[in-house]
């Protein structure tokens, strides 16, 4: 059922061809005190591809995403983004380079409406000064209206027109996940990091979310790095998969190769000692 | 039945993002402003101006300023009284030392000086939050208390620390009588409420609310926490500083640091909480609740014709007032502004609820 839905969605749009390496992680090591969260991990992400990171609980997947967008600073290793070596960087700097993300536990602004959440996603692009905003006249109003038009496109794309004025805290879980994707998309990112976008969803919601992820990738050409536990989803929609276990990389390649990799099977099913 | 938006279709985002998108709200606000600017000056007596309306308006303004910091940006502050004090003494010093300065300029400069002080005491917010920040801002309150009662330069070498403001004079016109003072304060309050409302619906306002709701996520979508928090402290202190200058110059006339002690900070924080965190309207409702309600309660035995001594009446006032605070917080923890919003929501469907 899942495969059929995904196939019909991806066949309806023309994907952009997978391009050059956009993000390269080289020998990344991250430790918290005595806990080695990531040790010596290298992998790359190519432009326009859907790259999945999988692994059992505690494997270091979310830590990896946090390293990519600057929440954690690795002790060792280098990150090349769009060909440039990245030095220690704060999350808002990374955001300004075109990386957006969603969170495992929804991190929306609960007191704000859906519309305001999405508008906040475009804050980086808003330039008028504080005095102009105090008057809300001329430049500020034009800016707000231009960004509102863009945000409305995303609202239409995600089919959340009916809830645009609803405070996010009142929405059901599945819709909150969708709004969070919308907030990330509002920033028009070149790379989107999704931390378990389908966790806790039923089959229909997962299908919807898969469709949105594939459509984002196809229509906007956004590179997607995805953490997901549902193997059916991962094998269906991703181009290449990285497998982590206990902070080490144990597999990397196309979904089918990873599926047949003995180390990966051992990590998921256990080994007889 | 009358509060409905049926048939009011918006055909542009401009109309949808207007200050008051619903026609009934626009009518209501126009009527309210007409009453405030024309009706009240014609009808009210001097006691009403001096004891109720002027303090209510000035404290509303201070509550609007505090609400930007606490309600919109989520940074608890117990230093509001101290920041009002900075505004009042800055305005006093400017007016006394530079006598030729236009009073409007004096007020704006006083606001700017408070902005700087507020931002300095806002720096701890970059490291600590919640109750810990409340304690850090409480330190600001005590420091400023000490500064203005001990350093004689600020009080122009007056021995007790009390100062008297010169007469309010703007563009050669003396705002001397209660009605004139009221109109002056009302204009300032309306202006700054509008500015505050505009700020919270622009991108700076969204960066404040994002920081309040989920600071990690805010940083990851590109909002710089330093800028969001310090700008909230700056805007809030500016408004609070101007409210402080008005409190000194227009309401008190002469004052000492005690007029802006920690009780002032607490009562402003209560106004914001009872009125509604994150609501400009709530600041006014909260100020009305805290300023006007005790005065009304005090009059009730008199109206009822009950023979009651002033002291007994005062005791009853305190008891009923405390009970009402608890009542409202249980009925609606999000404040009076939320009650108002719920009432409007109900009115849209009334009397046909389906």
Interface residues (C-beta under 8 A of the other chain):
Chain A: X69 X71 X90 X91 X92 X94 X95 X96 X100 X101 X103 X107 X108 X109 X110 X111 X112 X116 X119 X120 X121 X123 X124 X126 X128 X130 X133 X134 X135 X136 X140 X141 X143 X144 X145 X148 X149 X152 X183 X184 X187
Chain B: X13 X14 X17 X19 X195 X198 X199 X201 X202 X203 X204 X205 X206 X207 X209 X210 X212 X213 X214 X216 X217 X218 X219 X220 X221 X222 X223 X224 X225 X231 X235 X278
